[in-house]
Structures are given as C-alpha cells and as structure tokens.
Amino acid sequence: MVEVSRRSVLIGGLAALGVGVLGACSPDRPQRPESSPLPGPPLQASPKPGQKVVEASLTARPVAVDLGAGIIANTWAYGDEVPGRVVRATAGDFLRVNVDNQLPAPTTVHWHGIRLRNEADGVPDVTQQAIAPGNRFVYAFTAPDAGTHFFHPHVGAQLDRGLYAPIIIDDPADAGDYDAEWIVVLDDWTDGVGKSPDQILADFQAESGPLKSGMGGMDHSSMPGMNHGNSSLGDAGDVAYPHYLINGRVPEAPTEFRCRPGQRVRVRLINAASDTVFKVALADHTMTVTHSDGHRVNDKQTGALYVAMGERYDVTITAGDGVFPLVAAAEGKSGQALAFLRTASGQAPPSTIRPRELEGPVLLGADDLAAAESARLPDRDPDTTLKVTLNGQMSPYAWGINGKKYGEDTPLTVRPGQRLRMQITNSTMMVHPMHIHGHTWSLPDRSGLRKDTVLIRPMGRVNVDLDADNPGAWALHCHNIYHMETGMMTTLRYA
C-alpha cells in the first residue's frame, strides 16, 4: 500500500509542473480579414516588481504514446505523454511559457478558463497569428484567479489529438483540508488508432451546407462512424470513438489511485474531450462538489455528475476501504473510461463495470449548483442585453450562431465597464457546451453560479452575465470541436 501525504498530487501518469508539448492542424473554417485584435489599453506583458514568475517550456511534436493494453497511438502531444505535464502556479503569479512548434502544421495554445490579457489567449486570426512550424512563441500573462483549468490548441481539430494538459492555479488562502489530490483528465480518443481527427473534420465539411431555419434535420444515418446513441440530455455527440480515456489510459489498463481508508481526497475533474459529455461516478462513494470551472460553489453532494467538454469540477470524497472503480460513461454513446481507487488489497475491477450511482440522480452544474458568496458578482442590473441563438443541424452538417457560420458572422459588441447579459437560446436538438474566453459568466437564474463553460440543453435557454472588464477580441464558441470548426463560433469585441 502506498501512503499519500497531505496535499500530495496523484495524477496517474501526469508529471507535476513544467515541460510539455504542443500541437497543430490547419483549419478549414473561413477567416474574417478584419479579425485582428482590437486596440486596447496597455496590458501587463512583464512581471511587476516582486511578482513571482513561473516559467515553463512546451515543445509540440509528433510522438507515439502508450494508451495501455498494447495500444500505441501515433499522435501529437505535449511531451512524451498524454495528458501533458501539469503546469502549476498560484493566483497572482506571472507565467511565461515558451512554445516550440516542431509539428508539420501551425498551432497555438489557449489557456482555457484563465482571465488573461487578450494577446495571450491563443486564438489564431483573433488574438495572434498561429505559430508556424519550426517557430517559437512566448505566452506571458498573470493568472489572477485560482482554479482547475487546462490548455490546448485552438487550430483545426488539434484538440482531438493528444494536445492538452492541466494548468492548476492554487489559491494562497486555501486551507488545504484534504489529505491528497487527484487530477483526473477525461478524453475521447481516435487519433492513431482509428479515423484521424483531420479526416473526421473533412468528412463533416464534405457534408456541410447552409444553416436551416428552426431545428433543422437531425438524421445521423448519413455519415458512417457517427454516434447513434441517445441521452436524457438530448443528442449529446456526433462521433463514436474507439476509446475513452482517464489520464491517457484505456479501461483495460486503468490508472490506479492509492490512499488510506478514511482519507479526504480532492479530485480535480477536467473534460478535455472533443465530442463527448461524460457521466462520472466513484462506486460506493458520495462526491461533494466544491468548485465549478474554478469557482467556489455551495457544497453539493451527489453520487454522479455530468462533465461536458471544457468543463471542470472539483469534488471531495472520503475514501472507503477496498477497491472502487471511478467510471466516466460516454453520455449517449457506447463506451466508458475507467480508473480505480485502491485503499486495500483486492482485484481490480473489470473494464466494463458500471457503478450503481450512474443509474441514480445525476448532477448537472448549470441546473443544480449555486455560487458561494465569495464567488458571486456584485448585484447589478445589466446595462445591455444581447441575444445569442445557436443554430444547426446534422444534414447537411452545419452549425452557427445567430444564423451565421463563423467567418460570415457579425461579432457581438460590448463597451468597457458594462454589465452584459447574454440570452443564449439553443434552437437545435443537440447539447452545446458554450465557452467564453477572457471572462467568466454569472448565471443570474442559477443563484449566481460562475462558469466559463455552460452546457445548454436542446431547445433550452440560459441567461449569462459578465462584467466587461477585459478589453480585446474574445472567442465565444461551442466546445464540441467539430461544431466550432464548422461554424458555431463568434467573437465578443469591445467597442
């Protein structure tokens, strides 16, 4: 048995801090010629006197990674492992990350969930030109807020390779009332073992057409290899993947977490998948949700929770005595990811095991959580309201916002200092995890819950508020990579 020291990090194959690698694929979505960054006030590009500096290096290159059970995948990754190594800092630190692109294609790095300066956001043709093969780029920014985040490219379907890694921003005021910490990264996997992400995207683009009015056609039968499953959430994804992973391992060769019975563990859940919502449960344990997308929530207990693409949840558990499967079931699909907790001797669970908690009530963050008082935005009526309608259909394959695909869209605008309300309406029969860059939303109809990624049900509507306090041009998009790359993206720009 391995004893876990207080606040040690157990990441099951992820090394803690610093060196990783970054990747790329060329996008085919149309580019708006006027999509250069808007001018704004000078933003911090170097550390202030006395500010702690955290440095890391990322080298993007093709690698062969071992997914376990004899499965070797040729992919692009941060370093020699998937996920890439953790970058870790404390809220208020200045980060300087040197990126070396050794890939055969351009790339960027987006620091998902971090309210950084616009020039460091990593969106090609919006905040920067993509990093050309053989070139280097330095991302420099202050990480102002604590939280569980991750980073990934924002070019083509590169996220659907091995190009992702956690970035953890610690809270200097955290009491650390837990004995151990796990970082659990969920993913759907095809690269190097099935159809490549580039081919999947090309197939979707070959089936593309104009946006239809209303709900449009939702027939999945026209494209081979697509997902045909059902979910209580609605249509939850387009692609049937050959594997689902936890910390880069297939269920037949799962990651093992160890601690002692009765120890309290903080689990940081990150969904780095491209097309899959996961339903997560730890058998015979109750999870207490404490944070959503890095922000403190009022503690909420559950046996299982949904984690959509781009979402992060922190939960705590008190370890039982025995061997317990941690399962992330691919919602609306056939397959699951698996790891397990060991506090005693015993046989590892089979790869197909399904905890009973997955059949009970499942927490959905935007419906079931409320912001802790410390995370709430100050009460204030919105100064302006923008309507954001999500459009699209499967046949022909087309996705957009406010009736337009990205590149044909009209950017949203806001003035500095405004409290902006977005009324986001999903007019499709699919779920869409919508992600805002450079800001966090407050959900006024959900007790002020703070999030940067919100899962919106089919035909559902969510009001989200933000304070316009970070000038620039910021992406707003669905975090299903294939929806985004075929049109479901726009930008929020400061007037």
C-alpha positions in Angstrom: 0.0 0.0 0.0 1.2 3.5 -0.8 0.6 6.1 1.8 -0.4 9.5 0.5 0.9 12.6 2.2 -1.3 15.6 2.8 -2.0 17.6 -0.3 0.3 15.4 -2.4 -0.7 15.2 -6.1 -1.7 11.9 -7.6 -2.2 12.3 -11.3 -1.6 8.7 -12.5 0.9 9.3 -15.3 0.9 13.1 -15.3 4.2 14.6 -14.0 3.8 17.7 -11.9 4.8 21.1 -13.4 6.5 22.4 -16.3 7.6 20.8 -19.5 5.2 19.5 -22.2 4.4 19.7 -25.9 2.0 21.4 -28.2 0.4 20.5 -31.5 -1.4 21.7 -34.6 -3.6 21.1 -37.6 -4.6 23.5 -40.3 -8.1 24.9 -40.0 -10.5 25.0 -43.0 -13.0 27.4 -41.5 -13.3 30.7 -43.3 -11.2 33.5 -41.9 -12.5 37.1 -41.4 -9.9 39.5 -42.9 -10.7 42.2 -40.3 -10.2 39.7 -37.4 -7.1 41.3 -35.9 -7.1 42.2 -32.2 -8.9 45.4 -31.3 -6.6 48.1 -29.8 -6.9 48.4 -26.0 -5.0 49.9 -23.1 -1.5 48.6 -22.4 -1.8 45.2 -20.7 0.7 43.6 -18.5 3.3 41.7 -20.6 6.0 41.5 -18.0 6.0 40.9 -14.3 5.6 43.6 -11.8 8.3 44.2 -9.2 8.2 41.4 -6.6 5.7 39.3 -8.6 6.6 35.6 -8.6 7.4 34.3 -12.1 6.6 30.7 -13.1 8.3 29.5 -16.3 7.5 26.5 -18.5 8.5 25.1 -21.9 6.2 23.4 -24.3 7.6 21.5 -27.4 5.0 20.5 -29.9 6.0 17.4 -31.8 4.7 14.1 -33.2 5.0 11.2 -30.7 3.9 7.6 -30.1 2.1 7.3 -26.8 1.2 4.1 -24.9 -2.6 4.1 -24.1 -2.2 0.7 -22.3 -3.3 -2.8 -23.2 -0.8 -2.9 -26.1 -2.4 0.2 -27.8 0.3 2.5 -29.2 -1.1 5.7 -30.8 0.9 7.9 -33.2 -0.3 11.4 -32.3 0.8 14.9 -31.4 1.2 15.7 -27.8 2.8 17.9 -25.1 5.9 15.9 -24.4 6.0 12.1 -24.4 2.8 11.5 -22.5 -0.9 12.2 -22.7 -2.1 14.3 -20.9 0.9 16.6 -21.0 2.7 17.6 -17.8 0.9 19.8 -15.3 1.7 23.5 -15.2 1.1 24.8 -11.7 1.2 28.3 -10.2 -0.5 30.4 -7.5 -3.2 33.0 -8.1 -1.4 36.3 -8.9 1.7 34.7 -10.3 3.2 35.8 -13.7 3.5 32.9 -16.2 6.0 32.9 -19.0 5.6 29.8 -21.3 8.0 29.2 -24.2 6.4 27.3 -27.0 8.5 25.5 -29.7 6.4 24.2 -32.6 8.1 21.1 -34.0 4.9 20.0 -35.8 4.3 19.9 -39.5 1.4 22.5 -39.1 0.7 25.8 -37.4 -0.6 25.8 -33.8 -1.5 28.0 -30.8 -2.1 27.5 -27.1 -5.3 28.6 -25.5 -5.3 28.8 -21.7 -8.9 27.6 -21.1 -10.6 29.3 -18.2 -8.0 31.8 -17.3 -8.9 35.6 -17.5 -5.6 36.7 -19.1 -4.7 39.5 -21.3 -6.0 39.3 -24.8 -2.7 38.9 -26.7 -2.0 35.7 -24.8 -5.4 34.0 -25.4 -4.1 31.8 -28.3 -6.9 32.2 -30.9 -5.5 32.3 -34.4 -6.5 35.4 -36.5 -8.2 36.9 -33.5 -5.5 37.4 -30.9 -2.4 36.2 -32.7 -1.1 34.7 -35.9 -0.7 30.9 -35.5 2.8 29.7 -34.7 4.4 28.4 -37.9 6.2 25.0 -38.0 9.7 25.4 -36.7 8.9 28.7 -34.9 8.7 29.7 -31.3 6.3 31.9 -29.3 6.2 33.1 -25.7 2.9 33.4 -23.9 3.2 35.9 -20.9 0.4 36.6 -18.6 -0.8 36.9 -15.0 -3.1 34.2 -13.7 -5.4 36.3 -11.5 -7.8 33.6 -10.2 -7.4 30.2 -8.6 -8.9 27.2 -10.2 -8.7 24.0 -12.2 -8.0 24.7 -15.8 -6.3 23.1 -18.9 -4.6 24.3 -22.0 -5.0 23.1 -25.6 -4.5 24.4 -29.2 -7.2 26.4 -31.0 -6.4 25.4 -34.6 -8.5 22.9 -36.6 -9.2 19.6 -34.8 -5.9 19.6 -32.9 -7.7 19.2 -29.6 -8.8 15.7 -30.7 -5.2 14.6 -30.7 -3.0 14.4 -27.5 -2.6 18.2 -27.3 -3.9 19.0 -23.8 -2.6 19.3 -20.3 -3.8 20.6 -16.9 -2.9 24.1 -15.6 -3.7 24.4 -11.9 -3.8 27.8 -10.3 -3.7 27.3 -6.5 -5.5 29.6 -4.0 -3.0 31.1 -1.5 -5.9 31.2 1.0 -6.8 27.5 0.6 -6.9 25.8 3.9 -5.8 22.5 2.4 -8.3 20.5 4.4 -7.7 17.3 2.4 -5.0 14.6 2.6 -4.4 14.0 -1.1 -5.3 15.5 -4.5 -6.0 13.7 -7.8 -6.1 15.3 -11.3 -8.5 13.3 -13.5 -8.5 14.2 -17.2 -11.2 12.7 -19.4 -10.9 12.3 -23.1 -12.4 10.6 -26.2 -9.7 9.0 -28.4 -9.4 8.1 -32.1 -6.0 9.6 -33.3 -3.5 6.9 -34.4 -5.9 4.0 -33.7 -9.0 4.9 -35.8 -10.0 7.6 -38.2 -7.9 10.7 -37.7 -9.4 14.0 -36.4 -8.5 15.7 -39.6 -10.4 13.1 -41.6 -13.4 13.3 -39.3 -13.5 17.0 -39.8 -13.0 16.7 -43.5 -15.9 14.3 -43.7 -18.1 16.7 -41.8 -17.0 19.5 -44.1 -17.8 17.4 -47.1 -21.4 17.0 -45.8 -21.7 20.7 -45.0 -24.4 23.0 -46.4 -26.4 26.0 -45.4 -27.9 26.5 -42.0 -31.6 25.7 -41.9 -34.2 27.7 -40.1 -35.7 26.1 -36.9 -34.5 22.8 -35.6 -33.3 21.5 -39.0 -32.6 17.9 -39.8 -31.1 15.7 -37.2 -30.6 12.5 -39.1 -27.4 10.7 -38.0 -27.6 7.9 -40.6 -25.9 9.7 -43.5 -22.4 9.5 -42.2 -20.5 6.3 -41.3 -18.8 6.2 -37.9 -21.1 8.8 -36.4 -22.7 8.4 -33.0 -26.2 6.9 -32.9 -26.8 6.8 -29.2 -29.5 8.5 -27.0 -29.2 10.5 -23.9 -31.5 12.0 -21.3 -29.8 15.3 -22.1 -30.8 15.0 -25.8 -28.4 14.4 -28.7 -25.0 14.5 -26.9 -22.4 14.0 -29.6 -21.6 13.2 -33.2 -18.7 10.8 -33.2 -18.4 7.2 -32.0 -14.9 6.9 -30.6 -12.9 3.6 -30.3 -11.6 4.5 -26.9 -12.4 6.7 -23.9 -9.6 7.6 -21.5 -8.8 8.7 -18.0 -5.3 10.2 -17.7 -4.4 8.7 -21.1 -5.2 5.1 -20.3 -7.9 2.8 -21.8 -10.2 0.9 -19.4 -8.3 -2.3 -19.9 -5.2 -0.7 -18.4 -6.6 1.8 -15.9 -4.8 4.4 -13.8 -4.7 3.4 -10.1 -5.1 5.9 -7.3 -4.0 4.9 -3.8 -4.6 6.3 -0.4 -5.7 5.0 3.1 -9.3 4.4 4.2 -10.8 7.5 5.7 -8.5 10.0 4.0 -10.1 13.0 2.4 -9.2 13.5 -1.3 -9.7 16.5 -3.6 -10.4 15.4 -7.1 -10.0 17.9 -10.0 -12.1 16.7 -12.9 -11.3 18.0 -16.4 -13.1 17.1 -19.6 -10.6 17.5 -22.4 -12.8 15.6 -24.9 -13.7 16.9 -28.3 -17.2 15.5 -28.7 -18.2 13.6 -25.5 -20.1 14.5 -22.4 -19.2 12.2 -19.5 -21.3 11.0 -16.6 -18.9 10.4 -13.7 -19.2 8.3 -10.5 -16.9 6.7 -8.0 -18.6 3.4 -6.8 -19.9 3.4 -3.2 -18.8 7.0 -2.6 -20.6 10.3 -2.4 -18.9 13.2 -4.1 -19.2 16.7 -2.6 -18.9 19.3 -5.4 -17.0 22.3 -4.2 -15.9 24.2 -7.4 -17.2 24.6 -10.9 -14.8 25.9 -13.6 -12.5 27.0 -10.8 -15.1 29.0 -8.8 -16.4 28.1 -5.4 -19.9 26.8 -5.1 -22.1 25.9 -2.1 -21.2 22.3 -1.3 -23.5 19.9 -3.1 -23.5 16.1 -2.6 -24.1 13.7 -5.4 -23.5 10.1 -6.5 -22.8 11.2 -10.1 -22.3 14.3 -12.2 -22.2 15.3 -15.8 -19.0 16.9 -17.1 -19.3 18.5 -20.5 -16.5 19.2 -22.9 -14.4 22.1 -21.5 -16.0 21.9 -18.0 -14.0 21.4 -14.8 -15.4 20.3 -11.4 -13.6 19.9 -8.1 -15.1 17.4 -5.8 -14.1 15.8 -2.5 -14.5 12.2 -1.3 -13.7 10.3 1.8 -12.0 7.1 0.8 -13.7 3.8 1.7 -12.0 0.5 2.5 -11.4 -1.6 -0.6 -11.1 -1.2 -4.4 -13.5 1.1 -6.1 -14.0 1.9 -9.9 -14.0 5.5 -11.0 -16.1 5.5 -14.2 -16.7 8.2 -16.8 -19.5 6.9 -19.0 -19.7 8.4 -22.5 -23.2 10.0 -22.5 -25.4 8.8 -25.3 -22.6 6.6 -26.6 -21.3 3.1 -26.2 -18.2 3.0 -24.0 -16.6 4.4 -20.9 -13.4 5.5 -19.3 -12.1 3.8 -16.1 -9.7 4.3 -13.3 -9.9 3.0 -9.7 -9.2 3.8 -6.1 -7.3 1.3 -4.0 -7.2 1.5 -0.2 -6.8 -2.2 0.4 -5.8 -5.4 -1.3 -8.2 -6.9 -3.8 -8.8 -7.5 -7.5 -9.0 -4.6 -9.9 -12.5 -4.0 -11.4 -13.3 -5.3 -14.9 -13.2 -2.7 -17.7 -16.9 -2.9 -18.2 -18.0 -2.4 -14.6 -20.8 0.2 -14.1 -21.3 1.7 -10.7 -24.9 1.8 -9.5 -24.5 5.6 -8.9 -24.7 6.1 -12.6 -28.2 4.8 -12.7 -29.4 7.3 -10.0 -29.8 11.1 -10.0 -27.0 12.9 -11.9 -26.0 16.5 -11.0 -25.9 19.0 -13.9 -23.9 22.0 -12.9 -26.0 24.8 -14.6 -29.2 23.4 -13.0 -28.1 22.1 -9.6 -25.3 24.3 -8.3 -25.2 27.8 -6.7 -22.3 30.2 -6.3 -20.7 30.5 -2.9 -21.0 34.1 -1.6 -17.2 34.6 -2.2 -17.7 33.8 -5.9 -20.7 35.9 -6.7 -20.6 39.0 -8.9 -21.8 42.2 -7.2 -25.6 42.6 -7.6 -26.2 44.9 -10.6 -28.8 45.1 -13.4 -27.5 44.5 -16.9 -26.6 47.6 -18.9 -27.3 45.8 -22.2 -28.7 42.5 -23.4 -27.6 40.5 -26.4 -29.5 37.6 -27.9 -27.3 34.6 -28.9 -29.1 31.9 -30.8 -27.4 28.6 -31.5 -28.3 27.2 -34.9 -27.5 24.0 -36.8 -28.4 20.5 -38.0 -26.8 17.2 -38.9 -27.9 17.1 -42.6 -26.4 19.0 -44.2 -23.8 19.3 -41.4 -23.8 23.0 -40.4 -23.6 24.9 -37.2 -23.7 28.6 -36.4 -24.6 31.5 -34.1 -27.4 34.0 -34.8 -28.0 32.3 -38.2 -24.4 32.6 -39.5 -21.3 30.4 -39.6 -18.1 31.8 -38.2 -16.4 33.9 -40.9 -19.8 35.1 -42.1 -21.0 36.3 -38.6 -21.4 39.7 -37.1 -19.3 40.0 -33.9 -21.0 40.8 -30.6 -20.0 44.1 -29.1 -19.8 45.5 -25.6 -18.5 48.7 -24.0 -15.9 48.7 -21.2 -17.5 48.8 -17.8 -20.9 47.4 -18.9 -22.7 44.5 -17.2 -23.6 42.5 -20.3 -26.4 39.9 -20.3 -26.4 37.2 -23.0 -29.6 35.3 -23.6 -28.3 32.1 -25.1 -31.0 30.0 -26.8 -30.3 26.6 -28.2 -32.6 26.1 -31.2 -31.1 22.7 -32.1 -31.7 19.2 -30.9 -28.1 18.7 -29.6 -26.4 19.8 -26.4 -23.8 22.6 -26.7 -21.2 23.4 -24.1 -20.7 27.1 -24.8 -17.4 28.7 -23.7 -16.5 32.3 -23.3 -12.8 33.4 -23.4 -11.2 36.0 -21.2 -14.2 36.3 -18.8 -16.4 34.2 -16.6 -20.2 34.3 -16.7 -22.6 34.6 -13.8 -25.9 32.7 -14.2 -28.4 35.1 -12.6 -31.2 32.4 -12.8 -29.0 29.8 -11.1 -28.1 31.7 -7.9 -25.2 33.5 -9.5 -23.2 30.3 -10.4 -19.9 31.4 -12.0 -18.7 29.4 -15.1 -16.9 29.9 -18.3 -18.4 26.8 -20.0 -22.1 26.2 -19.8 -23.9 23.1 -21.1 -27.2 24.2 -22.8 -29.8 21.5 -23.5 -31.7 21.1 -26.7 -34.3 23.9 -27.1 -33.1 25.4 -23.8 -32.2 28.9 -22.9 -29.7 30.2 -20.3 -29.1 33.8 -19.2 -25.5 34.6 -18.5 -24.0 37.9 -17.2 -20.4 39.2 -17.5 -18.6 42.3 -16.4 -16.8 43.9 -19.4 -13.5 44.5 -17.6 -11.0 42.8 -20.0 -10.7 44.7 -23.4 -10.0 42.9 -26.6 -11.5 40.5 -29.1 -12.7 37.2 -27.4 -13.9 34.0 -28.8 -17.4 32.6 -27.9 -18.0 29.1 -29.2 -19.3 25.6 -28.7 -16.6 23.3 -27.2 -17.6 20.5 -29.4 -14.6 20.9 -31.6 -16.4 19.7 -34.8 -19.3 22.2 -34.2 -16.9 25.0 -33.6 -14.8 24.2 -36.7 -17.8 24.1 -38.9 -19.2 27.4 -37.8 -20.5 27.6 -34.2 -18.2 30.4 -33.1 -18.3 34.2 -33.0 -16.4 36.9 -31.1 -17.2 39.4 -28.4 -15.4 42.7 -29.1 -15.1 45.8 -27.1 -16.4 49.0 -28.7 
